[in-house]
Amino acid sequence: MMSLRRASVIVALSLLTSAATASAECAWVLWTRWSTDERFASVDGYETKRECERALAMMRGMDKATGTKDPSQLSLCLPDTVDPRGPKGK
């Protein structure tokens, strides 16, 4: 009886650990906003934060190379669970 209880506890802890790990893995979205528009628009989605930040750096680098950098532009990487446009209305 004791080994069954111990096995149940081990299984429960394993499930909780795997659920916590799964929730930490999320997609990342690259957002851009121009102050003239005041609204964010999603540019693209990425599997990891590192990929999103790399794309953001490349985008900023291309802007500098072409001389088209708009000082009123704001770009950032956020988890897919965060929407910078705010809550949706009902």
Secondary structure as UniProt FT lines:
FT   HELIX           2..24
FT   STRAND          28..34
FT   TURN            35..37
FT   STRAND          40..46
FT   HELIX           49..66
FT   TURN            71..72
FT   STRAND          73..79
FT   TURN            80..81
FT   TURN            84..85
//
